[in-house]
């Protein structure tokens, strides 16, 4: 069991990392990833449906809270996208930030940009972090 938990934490949770850091995963994608994790933990390859001895929410809690520290994919996705938003409003400098500022006007009110000129990535970022982008989005 400990080997499976270690593989879930290091491999299965890390495989979709690039996608999750750029795009808002739909609820069905999150459910599919969680389903793969659960089936692997409770008995991958069994013909019958394995029994879940503990709720998945309990397993996703931190070790200090009595869980196993497995990442909740949906919350992890939101945290990765919020990191992008944080980098956009922080003092950090770079070409990527200049490019986003010229396209979306990070310094100004981004609500003025018509929806047809916004990329999917920007729309997902605004959905996750709230429309405003001011001080209260965290």
C-alpha positions in Angstrom: 0.0 0.0 0.0 2.8 2.4 0.9 4.4 1.8 -2.6 1.1 2.7 -4.3 0.7 5.9 -2.3 4.3 6.9 -3.1 3.6 6.3 -6.9 0.4 8.3 -6.7 2.1 11.2 -5.1 5.2 11.2 -7.4 3.9 10.0 -10.8 0.2 10.0 -11.2 -0.2 13.5 -9.7 2.8 14.8 -11.6 1.8 13.6 -15.1 -0.9 16.2 -15.7 1.1 19.0 -14.1 1.9 21.0 -17.3 -1.7 20.9 -18.4 -3.0 21.9 -14.9 -0.6 24.8 -14.6 -1.8 26.4 -17.8 -5.5 25.5 -18.2 -8.5 25.2 -16.0 -9.3 21.5 -16.0 -13.0 20.6 -16.4 -14.8 18.7 -13.7 -14.9 15.6 -15.8 -11.1 15.6 -16.3 -10.5 16.0 -12.5 -12.9 13.2 -11.9 -11.1 10.9 -14.4 -7.7 11.6 -12.8 -9.1 11.0 -9.3 -10.7 7.8 -10.6 -7.4 6.6 -11.9 -5.7 7.4 -8.6 -8.4 5.6 -6.6 -8.4 2.5 -8.8 -4.6 2.3 -8.5 -4.6 2.7 -4.8 -7.4 0.2 -4.0 -6.4 -2.5 -6.4 -5.5 -1.8 -10.0 -6.4 -4.6 -12.4 -8.9 -6.5 -10.3 -11.9 -7.8 -12.2 -14.4 -6.7 -9.5 -14.8 -3.2 -8.3 -12.4 -2.7 -5.4 -13.6 -1.6 -2.0 -12.6 1.9 -0.9 -11.8 1.5 2.8 -11.4 5.2 3.5 -13.0 8.3 1.8 -10.9 10.0 -0.8 -11.3 13.4 0.9 -9.7 12.0 4.0 -6.8 10.6 2.0 -6.3 14.1 0.4 -5.8 15.8 3.7 -2.3 16.6 4.9 -0.4 14.1 7.0 -0.7 16.5 10.0 -4.5 16.4 9.7 -4.6 12.6 9.6 -4.6 12.1 5.8 -2.0 10.7 3.4 -1.0 13.9 1.7 -2.3 13.0 -1.7 -3.0 16.1 -3.8 -6.6 17.1 -4.6 -6.3 17.6 -8.3 -9.0 20.3 -8.5 -7.6 22.4 -5.7 -4.1 21.9 -7.1 -5.2 23.1 -10.5 -6.7 26.3 -9.0 -3.5 26.9 -7.0 -1.3 26.6 -10.1 -3.5 29.0 -12.0 -3.5 31.4 -9.0 0.3 31.4 -9.1 0.2 32.8 -12.7 -2.2 35.5 -11.5 0.0 36.3 -8.6 3.0 36.6 -11.0 1.0 38.9 -13.2 0.2 41.4 -10.4 3.6 41.1 -8.6 6.6 43.3 -9.3 8.4 40.5 -11.2 9.7 41.5 -14.6 10.1 39.5 -17.8 9.3 39.3 -21.5 6.3 37.1 -20.8 4.8 39.8 -18.5 5.4 42.5 -21.1 3.7 40.4 -23.7 0.6 39.8 -21.4 0.6 43.5 -20.5 0.5 44.6 -24.1 -2.3 42.1 -24.9 -4.5 42.3 -21.8 -3.4 45.5 -20.1 -2.4 44.1 -16.7 -1.9 47.5 -15.3 -5.3 48.8 -16.4 -8.8 47.3 -15.9 -8.8 44.0 -17.9 -12.6 44.0 -18.0 -12.5 46.5 -20.9 -11.0 43.9 -23.3 -13.7 42.3 -25.5 -14.2 38.6 -24.9 -13.2 37.7 -28.5 -9.7 39.1 -28.0 -9.1 37.0 -24.8 -7.4 33.7 -25.1 -8.7 30.6 -23.4 -5.8 30.7 -21.0 -6.7 34.3 -19.9 -10.4 33.5 -19.5 -9.6 30.4 -17.3 -7.2 32.6 -15.2 -9.9 35.2 -14.7 -12.5 32.6 -13.8 -10.3 31.0 -11.2 -9.0 34.2 -9.6 -12.1 36.3 -9.9 -13.0 39.0 -12.4 -11.5 41.9 -10.5 -7.8 41.1 -10.1 -7.5 43.6 -7.3 -6.4 43.0 -3.8 -9.2 40.7 -2.8 -8.8 37.9 -5.3 -6.7 35.8 -3.0 
